[in-house]
């Protein structure tokens, strides 16, 4: 099952995506600048092999719902995200609000 829903965080609109896969869920919340995602995100790949794309992204682990993703501290972030003040430990929704 695939679900895509607009969500509001402090007046800003983001798109939440959930894909239910066998034995796991894939989740991301995004806007035009970047995204936060569940543990499936390979931050090292984005920083190393795809560095030229300048992707703004953060990864939270151990989350099973969009709500948990929004409330979880980020475990890792891309180099481009760090330039916006998004650092490991920052709560998901706070990171999204820095993606402007």
N, C-alpha and C positions, 0 to 999 in steps of 0.2 A: 504494500500500500504506500502511496506517495501523497504527501500533504504539503501544500504551500499556502502560507497565511501571512498577511501583513500584520505587523505588531507595532505598537507605539511605545516608545521609551522617552519620557520627558518631552513629549511633543514631536519627536523625530520618528519617521517611519522606516521600518526595516522589514525585510522578508525573512520569515522563518520557514525552513524546509526540513521535513522529516521523511526519511525513506526507511520503511520497515523491511529488513532483510532477514533471512533465516538466522536465528539465534543472536541477532544484534540489531541496532538501529543506527542509521547515519543521520546526523543532525548538523545544521548550520544556520546561522543568522547573519544576514548581510545587508549592505547598502551598496551604492555605486563606488565607494572607496575601498571597502574590504569586508572581512568576515571573521567570525569566530566559529569554531567547529569542534566536534567531538574528537575523541582520541584517534580517529582514523586519519587525521591530518598529519602529514609528514613534513614538519617544519624544516628539518635538515635538507630535504630535497628542494624546498622552496628557496632556502638561503644559499644553497650550493649550485645545484644544476639549473635552477630557474631564476637565479639572481637578477638577470637582465630584465625580467618582467616586473620587478619592484612590487611584489605582492604584499599587501597589508593583511596579515592574518594572525590569529591566535588559536591555541589549542587548549581545551579543557579535558581532563581525563576523568573517568568514573561517572559520567553523566548519562542519564537514560531518558530525559525529557528536555524539551526546550526550556522549561522553567528552571531546571537544574543547570542547564548550560548558561543561562543568563545570570544565575546566582553563584556560579562556581569561579574560583580563582583560576586564572590561566596558568597552565603548567609551562608553556613555551610560546614564544612569539617570533615572528619574522624580524629581520633586521629593519625592514621598512616600517613595520609597526612600532619598533622602538623609537624611530625618528619622530613619531607622533606622540610619544609619551606613554605608549602601551608597553608595559613590562610584565614579566612573569609575576604572578601573585595578584595582579589587578583583576577585579571581578568582571565577568563577561559583559554585563550591561554597561559598566563604566568604560570598558575598552571600546565598545560600540559607539558610545557618545563622543569619543575622541576621533572617530573616523569621519572627519569633515573635510 
